[in-house]
Amino acid sequence: MRVCVIGNGVAGSMVAERLSSRGVAVTLYTEEPYGFYSRIKLPQLLCDEEGLCALPSTREAPYLVHKAVKKIDRQKQEILLDDGETSPYDFLVLATGSRGRVLDAFANTKGVSTLRTLEDALLISQTLADPVVVLGGGLLGLEAALAILRKGYGVTVCEGASHILARQLDAKASKLLRVQLESDGLVINECIKATGKRVDQDNRIEALVVEGREDIPCKTLILSLGVNAETSLAKDADLEVDRGIVVDEKLRTSDEHIFAIGDCAQYKGQVPGILPVAIGMAQSVMATLLGETKDYIPPVLMTRFKDEKLEIVSVGDVSGASTNKLKDGRYEAYFVEDGKLKGALLYGSVENVAFLRSHYLKAVTPEEIAELLSF
Ligand SMILES: Cc1cc2nc3c(=O)[nH]c(=O)nc-3n(C[C@H](O)[C@H](O)[C@H](O)COP(=O)(O)OP(=O)(O)OC[C@H]3O[C@@H](n4cnc5c(N)ncnc54)[C@H](O)[C@@H]3O)c2cc1C
């Protein structure tokens, strides 16, 4: 059996390593010039070039090939590489991840970057100039903003929604976080609609232009506007693609010889774009390719805000009414619908995180919630 894996992120590298260790003929293709590295460490390592350069694995796996895949020929069951060579497969695993969203207005502008790859992080670190604006107040945007702030730069976060971390926090928790971050020195603007840019003669960013207020000066602009699943190869090969590459419970695409896993895959309408999903999908595909009959079971979709001073965990849907409590800077909210825990958030303490893992989308009683809130 010949297996080709496209993409050396966490999903693709796990599959290739495991299959290779079990004697399967596997080849892993990557368009990036590095060995495997963990993307989630990039925000903390901004401005630390030495740390960034030390991030990728130096062990060159024998099955890793540094070539981009340009096309899939499903009839011939082969892929076309960027140097014109082809490679046959019995099974193909698409682990092409996602790309940071770039608004057209900011494309090809000096001083403007997304933060998705090691190359992005190195570019930001090498060209960082005061003042810095981060467009997007989600998890990644805030982590990057804090890392840069702590290196002594002036940083403003601009968020389009009514509050930062709008997908993870309710308005009360978001306000607590905002007060905390502002006391650390971060400037936060919410309800911001960015409409364009001002640049100097060298096409370098000078200011973010926003609706209904003065331009916000910046010499570095980091776009943290979410991601789009990388589906171009799949689309070109006429596989079923929606927001991601559509897969079934075995993570098969609309072609039974092709699987899709990680950020690029859409399972049951969802494209979560988080690490536990990529790992869970990789484990499931390894098992299938090794002949085990195990369906993919999605993990609990939990996100964690990682900061040296503060811990926040959020799971599921945190909109609507909740049972909550705020005491001494600790806040917890539980969102129950039809007797089931549809979402929860923990701010300032993660003591109750095990309960979220075990009870998410399951029945909970008012007594259990009262017990959790007895801090
Ligand atoms: C800065 C940052 C911080 C994050 N923090 C967290 C966090 O705290 N918690 C969390 O759960 N998630 C976090 N995430 C998300 C998490 O990193 C992703 O869910 C995870 O990396 C997805 O892994 P993947 O293998 O599916 O895709 P990726 O890691 O995106 O890897 C895909 C690879 O495929 C390559 N590729 C694409 N097309 C081709 C082609 N045609 N030929 C060859 N190679 C190709 C790409 O270059 C890339 O190397 C973060 C992401 C970023 C960017």
PDBQT file of the ligand as one rigid body, heavy atoms in Angstrom, charges set to zero:
ROOT
HETATM    1  C1  LIG A 401      -0.508  31.198  15.780  1.00  0.00    +0.000 C 
HETATM    2  C2  LIG A 401      -1.497  30.092  16.013  1.00  0.00    +0.000 A 
HETATM    3  C3  LIG A 401      -1.864  29.754  17.309  1.00  0.00    +0.000 A 
HETATM    4  C4  LIG A 401      -2.774  28.720  17.534  1.00  0.00    +0.000 A 
HETATM    5  N1  LIG A 401      -3.123  28.395  18.813  1.00  0.00    +0.000 NA
HETATM    6  C5  LIG A 401      -3.972  27.368  19.030  1.00  0.00    +0.000 A 
HETATM    7  C6  LIG A 401      -4.314  26.976  20.355  1.00  0.00    +0.000 A 
HETATM    8  O1  LIG A 401      -3.868  27.579  21.335  1.00  0.00    +0.000 OA
HETATM    9  N2  LIG A 401      -5.168  25.914  20.525  1.00  0.00    +0.000 N 
HETATM   10  C7  LIG A 401      -5.680  25.233  19.457  1.00  0.00    +0.000 A 
HETATM   11  O2  LIG A 401      -6.434  24.270  19.656  1.00  0.00    +0.000 OA
HETATM   12  N3  LIG A 401      -5.371  25.581  18.181  1.00  0.00    +0.000 NA
HETATM   13  C8  LIG A 401      -4.532  26.623  17.942  1.00  0.00    +0.000 A 
HETATM   14  N4  LIG A 401      -4.212  26.973  16.654  1.00  0.00    +0.000 N 
HETATM   15  C9  LIG A 401      -4.788  26.198  15.541  1.00  0.00    +0.000 C 
HETATM   16  C10 LIG A 401      -3.933  24.949  15.301  1.00  0.00    +0.000 C 
HETATM   17  O3  LIG A 401      -2.590  25.325  15.151  1.00  0.00    +0.000 OA
HETATM   18  C11 LIG A 401      -4.442  24.242  14.041  1.00  0.00    +0.000 C 
HETATM   19  O4  LIG A 401      -5.727  23.734  14.332  1.00  0.00    +0.000 OA
HETATM   20  C12 LIG A 401      -3.520  23.102  13.632  1.00  0.00    +0.000 C 
HETATM   21  O5  LIG A 401      -2.231  23.586  13.355  1.00  0.00    +0.000 OA
HETATM   22  C13 LIG A 401      -4.077  22.414  12.383  1.00  0.00    +0.000 C 
HETATM   23  O6  LIG A 401      -3.154  21.466  11.941  1.00  0.00    +0.000 OA
HETATM   24  P1  LIG A 401      -3.215  20.902  10.454  1.00  0.00    +0.000 P 
HETATM   25  O7  LIG A 401      -2.166  19.852  10.399  1.00  0.00    +0.000 OA
HETATM   26  O8  LIG A 401      -4.606  20.559  10.101  1.00  0.00    +0.000 OA
HETATM   27  O9  LIG A 401      -2.844  22.135   9.495  1.00  0.00    +0.000 OA
HETATM   28  P2  LIG A 401      -1.597  23.100   9.423  1.00  0.00    +0.000 P 
HETATM   29  O10 LIG A 401      -0.868  23.162  10.712  1.00  0.00    +0.000 OA
HETATM   30  O11 LIG A 401      -2.114  24.370   8.845  1.00  0.00    +0.000 OA
HETATM   31  O12 LIG A 401      -0.629  22.405   8.368  1.00  0.00    +0.000 OA
HETATM   32  C14 LIG A 401      -0.953  22.308   7.015  1.00  0.00    +0.000 C 
HETATM   33  C15 LIG A 401       0.325  22.236   6.210  1.00  0.00    +0.000 C 
HETATM   34  O13 LIG A 401       0.010  21.898   4.865  1.00  0.00    +0.000 OA
HETATM   35  C16 LIG A 401       0.849  22.636   4.011  1.00  0.00    +0.000 C 
HETATM   36  N5  LIG A 401       0.269  22.636   2.661  1.00  0.00    +0.000 N 
HETATM   37  C17 LIG A 401      -0.900  23.202   2.260  1.00  0.00    +0.000 A 
HETATM   38  N6  LIG A 401      -1.093  22.987   0.944  1.00  0.00    +0.000 NA
HETATM   39  C18 LIG A 401      -0.029  22.270   0.509  1.00  0.00    +0.000 A 
HETATM   40  C19 LIG A 401       0.351  21.749  -0.759  1.00  0.00    +0.000 A 
HETATM   41  N7  LIG A 401      -0.406  21.916  -1.843  1.00  0.00    +0.000 N 
HETATM   42  N8  LIG A 401       1.520  21.063  -0.854  1.00  0.00    +0.000 NA
HETATM   43  C20 LIG A 401       2.309  20.870   0.247  1.00  0.00    +0.000 A 
HETATM   44  N9  LIG A 401       2.004  21.349   1.467  1.00  0.00    +0.000 NA
HETATM   45  C21 LIG A 401       0.842  22.038   1.591  1.00  0.00    +0.000 A 
HETATM   46  C22 LIG A 401       0.903  23.996   4.678  1.00  0.00    +0.000 C 
HETATM   47  O14 LIG A 401       1.992  24.763   4.227  1.00  0.00    +0.000 OA
HETATM   48  C23 LIG A 401       1.068  23.566   6.136  1.00  0.00    +0.000 C 
HETATM   49  O15 LIG A 401       2.426  23.363   6.441  1.00  0.00    +0.000 OA
HETATM   50  C24 LIG A 401      -3.320  28.017  16.419  1.00  0.00    +0.000 A 
HETATM   51  C25 LIG A 401      -2.948  28.375  15.114  1.00  0.00    +0.000 A 
HETATM   52  C26 LIG A 401      -2.046  29.395  14.908  1.00  0.00    +0.000 A 
HETATM   53  C27 LIG A 401      -1.650  29.767  13.499  1.00  0.00    +0.000 C 
ENDROOT
TORSDOF 0
